[in-house]
Amino acid sequence: MDNDHFNIRQMIRSDLSSIMAIDQKVYTSPWTEKVYEQEINHNPHAYYAVVEIDNVVAGYAGAWIVMEDAQITNIVVDPDYRGRKLGKSLFKHMLQVAMLHGAERLSLEVRASNQVAQNMYRQFGLVPGGIRKNYYQDNHEDAVVMWVNLR
Ligand SMILES: CC(C)(COP(=O)(O)OP(=O)(O)OC[C@H]1O[C@@H](n2cnc3c(N)ncnc32)[C@H](O)[C@@H]1OP(=O)(O)O)[C@@H](O)C(=O)NCCC(=O)NCCS
């Protein structure tokens, strides 16, 4: 399958069943639908996007943008659709949205073991800025804080 018909747009409530299905595949402790609903409908600082292929939601990303600081909350591609540049397309979109909202820097936390995501972030100029020890509750893994200047 190619990416001819991929499309990135803002997440809406009717996407949440697809988001739940992706999260079930990827996470042992996924966010609840209520948390996403709160994020997309009631958090004025949150922006969430989905990527679709042929109208099927294949991944999503979220960010909080507060003044000059943008923070990626999540970026996930359905395992069935990985390796087709959808993650990169989504991340590029999030960088553009952050810049459009006036953010001057963007940061995120990533598991120390997650080399795939770290490789992707490095391609967009993100560099490690610190370590949060025992950050992840499930296995006490450290988080690497990565960031990039957007100005
Ligand atoms: C990280 C993730 C979103 C990437 O999505 P994807 O659509 O498969 O990624 P892309 O095809 O756009 O590739 C993006 C880059 O990731 C890296 N990458 C992708 N697959 C990789 C692999 N198997 N091994 C090493 N690096 C890999 C590469 O740098 C790649 O760029 P390149 O192909 O130009 O070299 C996806 O793996 C995912 O959902 N992972 C689980 C959730 C997660 O870890 N999210 C990040 C939380 S901080």
The ligand as a Gaussian input file, in Angstrom:
#p B3LYP/6-31G(d) Opt

LIG

0 1
 C        7.780000       6.603000      16.392000
 C        6.698000       6.317000      15.338000
 C        5.563000       7.322000      15.496000
 C        7.306000       6.434000      13.943000
 O        6.265000       6.255000      12.996000
 P        6.538000       5.716000      11.501000
 O        5.413000       6.164000      10.639000
 O        6.824000       4.267000      11.525000
 O        7.865000       6.509000      11.144000
 P        8.384000       6.981000       9.707000
 O        8.153000       5.915000       8.703000
 O        7.857000       8.339000       9.441000
 O        9.950000       7.071000      10.023000
 C       10.419000       8.149000      10.809000
 C       11.838000       7.918000      11.247000
 O       11.825000       7.068000      12.395000
 C       13.011000       6.292000      12.393000
 N       12.631000       4.905000      12.217000
 C       11.461000       4.416000      11.735000
 N       11.466000       3.063000      11.797000
 C       12.661000       2.724000      12.315000
 C       13.266000       1.469000      12.653000
 N       12.636000       0.309000      12.430000
 N       14.512000       1.481000      13.195000
 C       15.165000       2.644000      13.432000
 N       14.644000       3.875000      13.143000
 C       13.408000       3.887000      12.598000
 C       13.834000       6.756000      11.222000
 O       14.628000       7.838000      11.656000
 C       12.748000       7.230000      10.280000
 O       13.198000       8.129000       9.300000
 P       13.847000       7.570000       7.914000
 O       12.927000       6.521000       7.404000
 O       13.894000       8.774000       7.031000
 O       15.192000       7.042000       8.291000
 C        6.162000       4.857000      15.495000
 O        7.266000       3.965000      15.518000
 C        5.325000       4.633000      16.732000
 O        4.117000       4.867000      16.739000
 N        5.938000       4.131000      17.825000
 C        5.209000       3.829000      19.065000
 C        4.810000       5.081000      19.814000
 C        6.005000       5.914000      20.146000
 O        7.054000       5.402000      20.521000
 N        5.830000       7.229000      20.060000
 C        6.847000       8.179000      20.464000
 C        6.645000       8.524000      21.888000
 S        7.807000       9.757000      22.460000

